[in-house]
């Protein structure tokens, strides 16, 4: 990563494109599985977290910010998936508008989901490139992708809050059944 930043970006990009293609192919050929959905989310979280951790090495003054971003990403996705599966959903992407209009749009519209995820990753790649002297490219990419990146962080917070409410309601329902 430190010696070949452009090669790193190319491989990171190829990985992201293959991830998107894999999901598309699984849906198109009706090959989606729970295991595949979990594996996809886990590998996405690992890739993003790895890049953010490396940004903490490059920009140590912002280590706490990077740590918070990794924590938000991991926690919001884990609790969301757990809540959706605990509530009986077959997929963490089955979000109803009554739960959250923003999350429903995010998860049910494939174009929105793909665009937000791609631009979110682009933001981190831009900061990485900027460090290695690609100031114009990294700077422009960071500025252009920043609003969508902010949207993604807000969506993560909403996702965590919404999932927490679902789990709390499930707990209350379970306790009420035991009392009756």
C-alpha positions, 0 to 999 in steps of 0.5 A: 500500500505504501510503495505502490499507491496506484496499484493499490487503488487499481486492485481495490477498484477491481475488488469492488467491481467484482463484488458488485458483479457477484451480487448482481449475478447472484440476484440475476441467476437466483443464487442468493443465499443467507450465507452469501449475504452475510459473507458479502457484508463481512467482506465489504466491512473488512475491505472498508475497515482495512482502508480506514485503518491504513488511513489512521497510519497515514493521518495519525492526528485523526486516529480517533476519527478513523476509529469512530468511523470503523466502529460506526460502520461495523456496529451499524451493519452488525446490529442492523443485520442481527435485528432484521434476521431476529425480526424474521426478515429473510434479508437485511435489505428488506427494510420497510418505509415505516421503519425508515424512509431513508433506509428503505430507499437506501436498501430497496433501490439497487441504484441508490445502494450501489451509488452510495456504497461506491462513492463512500469508498471513493471518498476513502480512496481519495484521501489515500491518493491525496496523501501520496501526492495525487493532490488534484485527483485526490482533492477533487474526488474527496470534495465531489464524494464528501456529500454522499460520504456524509449521507452514508454516515448519517444512514449508518447512525439511522440504521443503528438507531432503527435496529436498536428500536427493533431489538428493544421491541422484540425484547419487550414482546418476549418479556410480555409473553413470559409474563402472560 
